[in-house]
């Protein structure tokens, strides 16, 4: 499971990015690239401030700044780990003016919530980014190092709760479960508290309502850099650039976990409608605006489109099933 994500202030994440309805000269429509999709809306299937939200609002702003499109609406439809939004997307069959920001969390939520709609029912558009998760505590937490946290967790896994911004089976759940396994803590003993996105999780970490949190590095860069959150470890194979914390592997725990995010659309699109959505993201991928956003937010490029992305989604679904079985969950 691999991933990386961006960070923006929560207030900025609450903005609905919109622009004038007409494209300027030199934009995607004006130059004949055909990337402009009038009336396009992007759904975020969790609360404002989370990784899907930041990704959606960043890609829309960058596409507008690069004059690939205009007047794109971003809206939130949270619930059940993303499966409320997923069900809405699937019900919009044939709607070529709707897309949804998503990632590994929706794959896991569809499994754990026994959702009647799955990602196999959607039209795959593109995988965009990947990033590691981070293990964080509030600035006044008694845990100064990852070893101190693991020691306390081993002694009383039920008392030292861990929060994540995804439902069971999602990245913020699978990462600490693999941590527990590496620390020889029975995964069934872990007290995992799910939140509907990184925004809700952040409030509980800062309010000392949970022992520690696990989420995407991009979601909490601001709070880590300001000192509101203490970063104890990174779940990926390498340290996060500019952040002073070891990988779990460096600390002696055999965990290598990253997360990804992408975009899907409703089922039943015509080939022309699907191709327009893919083309928009292909052109966005090559812009300096998007490259700058990826660097600023600590995202790794994981671009993959169309059928190849569909094959990847099917493989990730099976991977979630296999990991949950391995962990006895």
PyMOL commands that set and color helices and strands:
alter all, ss='L'
color gray80, all
select helices_A, chain A and resi 10-13+51-65+80-91+104-112+119-121+146-155+171-182+187-189+198-206+217-226+271-285+288-297+306-326
alter helices_A, ss='H'
color red, helices_A
select strands_A, chain A and resi 41-44+73-76+98-103+123-138+162-164+192-194+212-216+229-234+246-247+258-265+300-305
alter strands_A, ss='S'
color yellow, strands_A
deselect
rebuild
show_as cartoon
